[in-house]
């Protein structure tokens, strides 16, 4: 699974890679992005243009009665995402890119779990495959309440270089497939991207267990552990 990640790339560099059209928000570096937080995603607006939006991590299906269900929806499995009731509508209609420049996985060891940070070999930003939803719950008297827009990250089987650390990893999309992922009306195309994810060249290094606490969101979190 993917339970934490980082996105510290400068906003204008993100604009060049993801080509969103709306004004760049005042994004702060996130070294330890965690579920339930508002984080940037790239999606299509109502006119079909790319936009950068701040959504809550942990997908809240439109039909959900209890918002707490989002805590179990931070990831969607690539193998079942087209069929799962929580994700299948978003897979058809509301796919997104989740910008990152690293993600964390925990390796199970005899003396506990060791966190690792995984990045591209060049250290640059990349996009994880995501889905987003809009949830709006009224009280039946005053009308709809505040809308909640949320997202999930799609995960797949880890590649050979990461399997010694963890058995799952996010689906990382090649920039050449961004349009297909976002725009395709025929779901066989995005499904093919999930079934044959890009072969990425990654590097991994141990980091401090400070990353275990979401309150630790500073540059020291991404430093290699001694």
Secondary structure as GFF3:
##gff-version 3
##sequence-region A 1 226
A	DSSP	beta_strand	4	7	.	.	.	ID=ss1
A	DSSP	alpha_helix	11	18	.	.	.	ID=ss2
A	DSSP	beta_strand	30	34	.	.	.	ID=ss3
A	DSSP	beta_strand	38	44	.	.	.	ID=ss4
A	DSSP	beta_strand	50	57	.	.	.	ID=ss5
A	DSSP	three_ten_helix	67	72	.	.	.	ID=ss6
A	DSSP	beta_strand	75	77	.	.	.	ID=ss7
A	DSSP	alpha_helix	88	93	.	.	.	ID=ss8
A	DSSP	beta_strand	95	100	.	.	.	ID=ss9
A	DSSP	beta_strand	102	109	.	.	.	ID=ss10
A	DSSP	beta_strand	112	120	.	.	.	ID=ss11
A	DSSP	beta_strand	126	135	.	.	.	ID=ss12
A	DSSP	beta_strand	148	157	.	.	.	ID=ss13
A	DSSP	beta_strand	168	170	.	.	.	ID=ss14
A	DSSP	beta_strand	172	173	.	.	.	ID=ss15
A	DSSP	three_ten_helix	175	177	.	.	.	ID=ss16
A	DSSP	alpha_helix	178	183	.	.	.	ID=ss17
A	DSSP	alpha_helix	187	195	.	.	.	ID=ss18
A	DSSP	beta_strand	202	206	.	.	.	ID=ss19
A	DSSP	three_ten_helix	209	212	.	.	.	ID=ss20
A	DSSP	three_ten_helix	219	222	.	.	.	ID=ss21
###
